[in-house]
Amino acid sequence: SGWSAATAFGTGASIGGSYINLDLMGSYVAGAWEPYGTLRLVRASFDAAEYMDSETGEIIFTVPVSSYEYGQVIAGTRYWLNQNWLLSLEASSLFATTKGVSFNSNALFSLGLGYRF
């Protein structure tokens, strides 16, 4: 029980894009309850791409090279059912750190079941 703090770095790629992220996390365990918070900063990049009509070969639209940054603030709690199993409830909000980036809805909610190996 008590306070815990951590950092995490992640990177990944998909078709035509990549991302990196940095997380700052903190939690406090009190009995079976573990409230936590996270600040996540993300940089996403996409390669230029042309999408063509499969029959004519004509370019339908072009995606220019792009990159942007955003952040996410996460607050949640875990309830430890035993040493390995947990239930979690989480709310988060996205925020843009690059001018011109906006989110139609920046509220995300999740409920989860987890297992610690």
N, C-alpha and C positions, 0 to 999 in steps of 0.2 A: 504494500500500500504506500501511498505518497505520490509525490510529483515525478513526472518524467518529461524529458524534452528530447527531440530528435530532429535531424534534417535528412532530406532525401533528394536525390538527383535522378532524373529519368530522361531517357531519350528513346525515340522510336521512329519508324518510317512506315509509310504505306505507298500505294501506287501514286507516284508523282508528288510526294510530300514528306515532310519530317517535322519533328517537334523536339523540344527540350523543356524540361520543367524543373523547378526547385521548390521544395516544400519545407516549411518550418512548422513543426508540430509540438504540441504540448498536451499533457493529460494529467489527471489526478485520480488515483484509484482509492476508493473508500468502500471497503467491503466488496460487495458484488457489483457496485456501480463504478463506471469509469467515464466521466465527462471529458471531452477533448475538443481541441480547436486546431485548425490548420490554415496556414496562409500558403497558397500555391501561386507561383508565377510561371507563365507559359509563353514560349515563343514558337509559333508555327510558321512553316514556310511551304510554299507550293511551287512546283516547276511550271513553266509555261507549257500549255498543251493546246492542240487543235483537235476539234471533234468534227469528223467528216461523215457525210451521208454514205452509208455502206453501198448503195446502188450507184450513185453518180460520182462519188469521190469528192464532191463539192464540200468546202469547209462550211460547217453550220455555224460554229462559233469558236472563238479563241479565248483561252484563259491566260492572261499575262502572268509573269512571275510575280509572286506576292509573298509578303510576310507580315505578320502582325503579332502583337503581344497583348495578353490579357491576364487577369488575376482571378482567383477564386478564394473566397473566405468560407470556411466550413466550420460548423459547430454541431456537435452531436454527443451522444452518450452510448456506451455499451453496457449491457447487463450480462455479466458472466454467469451462465447457468451452472457451470462446473469449471474445472481447470482448462478444458479445451473448447467447449461450446459457448457461443455468445449470441445475443440479439443486439442489433444496433438500430438507432434512429438518428437520422442526419438531415440537416438543412444547410444549404449553401447558396451563395450569391456570386454571380460573375460580374466583373467590372473590366472595362476596357482601359488599357494603358497606351494604346496607339490611337492617335487622332483619326476620326472617321470610322472607327469600329463601334458598333452598338449591338445590343442584344434586345430582341423583342420581349423576351421574358427571361429575367436573370435569376429567378428563384427555382431551385432544384430540391427535391425531397426524396429521401430513400429510407427504406426499411430493409434490414438484412439479417441473415443468419450466417454466422461465421464459425470456422473451426481453426484452432491454433494447433499446428503440428509440433 
